[in-house]
Amino acid sequence: MKIGVLGAGMMTEALAAGWIRAGHDVLIGGRTPDKTADLAKRIGARAGTLREAAEFGDVVLLAVRLEGLEKTLRAAGAPQGTLAGKTVIDCGNAVDVSDFSQITYENGTSMAEEIARLSPGAHVVKAFNQAHASVWRMQPPAFDGRPLTVPMAGDEAGKTAARTLITDLGATPLDTGDLTQARHLEAMAIIVIRLLFSGHDLLSAFTFTGPAEASTSS
Ligand SMILES: NC(=O)c1ccc[n+]([C@@H]2O[C@H](COP(=O)([O-])OP(=O)(O)OC[C@H]3O[C@@H](n4cnc5c(N)ncnc54)[C@H](OP(=O)(O)O)[C@@H]3O)[C@@H](O)[C@H]2O)c1
């Protein structure tokens, strides 16, 4: 698969390196050319501008901080249609880091829906936002022998490629529905981030009693 990446930070390094190991062809587009070129060299990708990455990929990963979202999409030519017909994967978190509150858009819509609004014709999928970059560096991302489950939400055309890219990292995709479900994935990430930054054990918070055990307990 040809994958264009918008952003040259921690998430790009972790996810793109895994996809390159799986045999995909990656071009990283960044706003800071030296940093982008260094990262691309380190992981065996090509480097270019944001627009070149948008044009290169059949799939485009958007991995920038929220404050740079609109600027990045405009520099990539998204409003002019450079992402039309492509799968756009949004791994971002809509979080205000001053108080770890959630940022939403008009009528409570999500960051992923905002990306779809700014990128006419793109097949936007929310995925990869729940786990820290260090998890995506694991080969494979598994805990106690169980592969990581990766919830995703988006339109059907985009989810086919997202499923492949999740599986290629050694994780298991979980389809949570259409793009409106990104609102829940973004809200859930706020809780995850708060737990992480307050030093709580995430696994203890998200380990639930399974139905089999629940049905036998009184
Ligand atoms: N890090 C994690 O563990 C993690 C986990 C899950 C989800 N996420 C989400 O994934 C996204 C990327 O995270 P990251 O950790 O990769 O971020 P990062 O390393 O801090 O930066 C990613 C990219 O955002 C660009 N950027 C930052 N501020 C910008 C601005 N004001 N205007 C334009 N571009 C800007 C940076 O540009 P330069 O290259 O010029 O610095 C960089 O290329 C974020 O939405 C984050 O919430 C992160």
The ligand as a MOL file (V3000), in Angstrom:
LIG
                    3D

  0  0  0     0  0            999 V3000
M  V30 BEGIN CTAB
M  V30 COUNTS 48 52 0 0 0
M  V30 BEGIN ATOM
M  V30 1 N 2.1260 10.5810 21.3890 0
M  V30 2 C 1.2270 9.6770 21.7210 0
M  V30 3 O 1.4920 8.7570 22.5230 0
M  V30 4 C -0.1580 9.7170 21.1070 0
M  V30 5 C -1.0210 8.6160 21.2980 0
M  V30 6 C -2.2820 8.6150 20.6950 0
M  V30 7 C -2.6880 9.7110 19.9340 0
M  V30 8 N -1.8340 10.7890 19.7770 0 CHG=1
M  V30 9 C -2.2980 11.9080 18.9530 0
M  V30 10 O -1.6450 11.8040 17.6890 0
M  V30 11 C -1.3910 13.1210 17.1590 0
M  V30 12 C 0.1140 13.2330 16.9100 0
M  V30 13 O 0.7770 13.0400 18.1440 0
M  V30 14 P 2.3790 13.0640 18.2620 0
M  V30 15 O 2.7140 12.6110 19.6230 0
M  V30 16 O 2.9540 12.3920 17.0800 0 CHG=-1
M  V30 17 O 2.6270 14.6350 18.1900 0
M  V30 18 P 4.0170 15.4420 18.0940 0
M  V30 19 O 5.1510 14.4930 18.0210 0
M  V30 20 O 4.0300 16.4420 19.1840 0
M  V30 21 O 3.8310 16.2630 16.7260 0
M  V30 22 C 3.2810 15.7180 15.5620 0
M  V30 23 C 3.3260 16.7410 14.4490 0
M  V30 24 O 2.4670 17.8540 14.7310 0
M  V30 25 C 3.0760 19.0120 14.1910 0
M  V30 26 N 2.5900 20.2200 14.8730 0
M  V30 27 C 2.6300 20.4710 16.2090 0
M  V30 28 N 2.0970 21.7080 16.4460 0
M  V30 29 C 1.7270 22.2000 15.2420 0
M  V30 30 C 1.1170 23.4230 14.8220 0
M  V30 31 N 0.7480 24.3750 15.7050 0
M  V30 32 N 0.8920 23.6180 13.4990 0
M  V30 33 C 1.2330 22.6510 12.5980 0
M  V30 34 N 1.8180 21.4690 12.9310 0
M  V30 35 C 2.0480 21.2570 14.2440 0
M  V30 36 C 4.5560 18.7860 14.4560 0
M  V30 37 O 5.2860 19.6020 13.5560 0
M  V30 38 P 6.9050 19.6680 13.5860 0
M  V30 39 O 7.3500 18.4310 12.8630 0
M  V30 40 O 7.2050 20.9240 12.8870 0
M  V30 41 O 7.3110 19.6570 15.0390 0
M  V30 42 C 4.7260 17.3060 14.2080 0
M  V30 43 O 5.1090 17.0180 12.8850 0
M  V30 44 C -1.9110 14.1150 18.2040 0
M  V30 45 O -3.2090 14.5050 17.8570 0
M  V30 46 C -1.9540 13.2940 19.4930 0
M  V30 47 O -2.9550 13.7360 20.3730 0
M  V30 48 C -0.5940 10.7990 20.3350 0
M  V30 END ATOM
M  V30 BEGIN BOND
M  V30 1 1 1 2
M  V30 2 2 2 3
M  V30 3 1 2 4
M  V30 4 1 4 5
M  V30 5 2 4 48
M  V30 6 2 5 6
M  V30 7 1 6 7
M  V30 8 2 7 8
M  V30 9 1 8 9
M  V30 10 1 8 48
M  V30 11 1 9 10
M  V30 12 1 9 46
M  V30 13 1 10 11
M  V30 14 1 11 12
M  V30 15 1 11 44
M  V30 16 1 12 13
M  V30 17 1 13 14
M  V30 18 2 14 15
M  V30 19 1 14 16
M  V30 20 1 14 17
M  V30 21 1 17 18
M  V30 22 2 18 19
M  V30 23 1 18 20
M  V30 24 1 18 21
M  V30 25 1 21 22
M  V30 26 1 22 23
M  V30 27 1 23 24
M  V30 28 1 23 42
M  V30 29 1 24 25
M  V30 30 1 25 26
M  V30 31 1 25 36
M  V30 32 1 26 27
M  V30 33 1 26 35
M  V30 34 2 27 28
M  V30 35 1 28 29
M  V30 36 1 29 30
M  V30 37 2 29 35
M  V30 38 1 30 31
M  V30 39 2 30 32
M  V30 40 1 32 33
M  V30 41 2 33 34
M  V30 42 1 34 35
M  V30 43 1 36 37
M  V30 44 1 36 42
M  V30 45 1 37 38
M  V30 46 2 38 39
M  V30 47 1 38 40
M  V30 48 1 38 41
M  V30 49 1 42 43
M  V30 50 1 44 45
M  V30 51 1 44 46
M  V30 52 1 46 47
M  V30 END BOND
M  V30 END CTAB
M  END
